[in-house]
Amino acid sequence: MSNKVTKNEALDYHRVPTPGKVAIKATTRLESQRDLSLAYSPGVAFPCEEIQANPELAYEYTSKRNLVAVISNGTAVLGLGNIGAIASKPVMEGKAVLFKKFAAVDSFDIEVDETDVDKFCEIVKAISPTFGGINLEDIKAPECFEIERRLIEELDIPVMHDDQHGTAIITTAALMNAAEMMGKKLEDMKVVVVGAGASAVACSTMYKGAGIKNLIMCDSKGVVHSGRSDLNKYKQDFVTSEATTMEEAFTNADMVLGLSKPGSFTKELIALMAEEPIVFTLANPTPELFPEEVREVKPKAIIGTGRSDFPNQVNNVLGFPFIFRGALDVQTKKINMEMKIAAAKAIAELAKQPLYPELKVLFGDLTYGRDYIIPTPFDKRLMVEVSAAVANAAVETGVARVKEFNLEQYREKLSHMV
């Protein structure tokens, strides 16, 4: 079955039977005068007064505990670039649908028509009491780094820019499994990252957190090395003295992560890598190199792309719905590195589990191996495994408001939700 869609199909999908992809629904009964009095006046005054006395009770009496804001200014929409706030709305609605369908998380998409960092942060901070978490989306670098940093520091709810950390978490999971298949330890690997934007910086940071020591970043001008004087503060964190040319960077490299554009590295560079390299070509919709091009020079390579028509699709939906599910359920104040690593490990482990019958019907008898190093997003066990791992890491690292936490009971609750 082909995954290709036509323009008319996509437009009809977004306007029939109702324009857009999301709506809200009531969660309480409203069928009588008494119900009206409880839902609105005069009954609503009682929870208002309780929350005024103790703001933490908003988690008990309102939808805050299961509500995420998907916020963008439309300056870096995947594959489309800086299309503006209102044009980004279909993407943000889509993100809200994924939250709901995959992890039963409610969300509002909020398009903010503001590119100034100070003003954008002020707007998000001002509306933050409504939400239990904030998913930043499609905000261009380097502004996205500063926006996320400020909001994490100033807010007491989890904030995550998924373009950065979603890709980092999924590719870390894939890296863990690929390295294990090849019998390599992360601390012994040489990794090249081609790209220096939001995703590349986040991936590089997380790889180092996972154990990678030898990491070489390349931007549009070449290797980010110690002899350059044109590097912003984010690139300076990844300066290397191991290489100054792309050829030196790729020589005997165990992995390359492409987060750039088609053609930013070549078959000739891939040929310089280790005999069985890991090659993630994630430029979308056209990868830096297609899998068949990689195999021409490295037939034993483990390859991942961002596309659904090739094996090992790196898809952020493997992570963000379940990360926020776990974070919301223990009412975290932030999403820290320990929670991200826990998510990556849970995703990696799930790929090793046999598919259950319903998945086999959809995808065939996929088994853990070079063409299946990360699970399909439709594996319903993701909600149990990833959400539980994230929630547990939040409790263990002290960023959760919930103090009495029973992991097995929580896993049981999640399994019933699935």
C-alpha positions, 0 to 999 in steps of 0.5 A, spaced: 500 500 500 502 506 497 504 512 503 503 517 497 498 522 498 495 527 493 494 535 494 487 534 493 486 528 498 490 532 503 486 538 503 479 534 503 482 531 509 483 537 513 476 540 511 471 534 511 467 533 515 469 539 519 475 544 518 481 542 522 483 536 525 481 538 533 476 540 537 474 540 545 469 536 548 466 536 555 468 531 560 462 532 565 455 531 565 451 537 563 444 535 563 440 539 568 439 545 572 443 542 578 449 540 573 449 547 570 450 550 577 455 545 579 459 546 572 458 554 572 455 559 577 455 558 583 458 551 584 464 553 580 466 558 586 468 553 590 474 550 586 476 557 584 477 559 592 481 552 593 486 554 588 486 561 590 489 558 597 493 553 594 495 553 586 497 546 586 490 544 587 489 546 579 492 539 578 486 536 582 480 541 580 482 542 572 484 539 566 491 542 567 494 535 569 493 532 562 493 539 558 499 540 553 500 547 549 503 546 542 506 553 541 510 555 535 511 562 531 512 558 524 519 560 523 522 553 522 516 548 519 519 542 517 520 542 509 517 549 509 521 553 512 519 560 515 511 560 513 509 564 519 504 563 525 497 562 521 500 557 516 503 553 521 497 551 524 495 545 520 502 542 523 500 544 530 493 541 530 496 535 527 501 535 533 495 535 538 492 530 534 498 525 535 498 527 543 491 525 543 491 519 539 497 516 541 498 518 549 491 520 551 494 527 552 489 533 551 493 539 547 491 546 545 495 548 539 497 556 540 500 560 534 504 566 536 505 571 531 511 574 534 519 573 532 522 577 538 525 572 543 523 577 549 516 578 547 515 571 545 517 568 552 513 573 555 507 571 551 508 564 553 510 565 560 503 569 561 499 563 558 503 558 562 498 557 568 493 554 563 497 548 562 501 542 565 506 542 560 509 546 554 511 543 547 515 548 543 515 546 535 518 549 529 521 555 532 528 557 528 535 556 531 538 559 534 532 563 537 529 556 539 535 555 544 534 561 548 527 561 548 527 554 551 532 555 556 528 561 559 522 558 559 525 552 562 528 556 568 522 561 569 516 556 569 515 550 573 512 546 568 515 541 563 518 545 557 520 541 551 522 543 544 521 537 540 524 539 534 531 538 538 530 533 543 525 528 540 530 527 534 535 526 539 531 521 544 529 517 538 536 517 534 539 515 541 535 509 542 537 507 535 544 508 536 544 504 542 541 498 538 545 499 532 552 499 536 550 493 540 548 489 534 555 491 531 559 490 538 561 497 539 561 501 546 558 508 545 564 511 549 569 507 543 565 510 537 567 516 533 560 520 531 560 525 525 554 530 526 552 533 519 548 539 521 549 544 526 541 547 527 537 545 533 536 538 532 543 537 531 545 541 537 540 537 541 542 530 538 550 532 540 548 534 547 544 527 548 550 523 545 555 526 549 550 524 555 549 517 553 557 516 553 559 518 546 566 521 547 569 523 540 564 527 536 565 531 530 560 536 528 560 539 521 556 545 519 555 548 512 562 551 512 565 544 514 568 541 520 567 545 527 574 545 529 578 549 534 581 553 528 575 557 526 573 564 529 566 564 526 562 559 531 556 561 535 556 559 542 552 553 541 557 550 536 563 552 540 560 547 545 562 542 540 569 544 537 574 539 535 581 538 534 580 531 531 579 533 524 579 540 520 576 537 513 570 533 512 575 527 509 578 527 516 572 527 520 569 521 516 575 517 516 574 510 520 567 514 523 562 509 526 556 513 525 554 519 521 548 523 523 545 527 517 540 533 519 542 538 514 540 537 506 540 533 500 548 532 498 551 535 504 555 529 505 557 524 499 558 517 497 565 518 497 565 520 504 561 514 506 566 510 503 571 513 508 567 510 514 568 504 518 566 497 514 559 497 518 557 504 519 551 507 522 548 512 517 542 516 519 540 520 513 534 524 516 534 530 511 526 530 509 523 529 505 529 528 501 535 525 505 542 527 504 543 520 501 538 515 499 539 508 502 541 505 496 547 510 495 549 508 502 549 501 500 553 502 494 559 503 498 558 500 505 553 494 503 553 492 511 551 499 513 545 500 518 541 505 515 535 510 518 531 515 514 526 520 516 521 517 511 516 512 512 518 508 505 524 506 508 526 501 514 528 505 521 524 511 520 526 516 525 519 519 527 518 523 533 512 520 535 515 515 538 517 519 543 514 526 545 507 523 546 509 518 551 514 523 554 509 528 556 504 522 558 509 520 564 511 527 565 504 530 566 502 524 570 507 525 576 506 533 575 514 534 573 517 541 574 521 540 568 524 534 563 531 533 565 537 529 561 535 523 566 528 523 563 530 523 556 535 518 557 530 513 560 525 514 554 531 512 549 533 506 553 525 504 553 524 505 546 531 501 544 528 495 549 521 495 546 524 494 539 527 487 541 520 485 543 516 480 538 511 484 535 504 482 537 498 479 532 495 486 531 502 489 529 504 483 524 497 484 520 499 491 519 507 491 518 508 483 517 513 479 522 518 485 523 524 482 528 529 486 531 535 487 526 539 491 522 532 493 518 528 494 525 532 497 530 527 502 533 519 500 534 514 502 529 510 508 532 503 504 532 506 499 537 501 501 543 506 498 548 510 505 547 505 508 552 507 503 558 514 502 557 516 510 555 511 513 559 513 509 565 520 510 564 520 517 564 515 518 570 520 513 574 526 518 572 522 524 574 521 521 581 528 519 582 531 525 580 526 529 584 523 534 579 516 530 580 511 533 585 508 527 586 512 523 591 508 517 593 509 513 586 508 506 585 512 504 578 508 497 578 501 500 579 503 506 574 504 501 569 498 497 570 494 504 570 497 505 563 496 498 560 488 499 562 489 506 558 492 503 552 
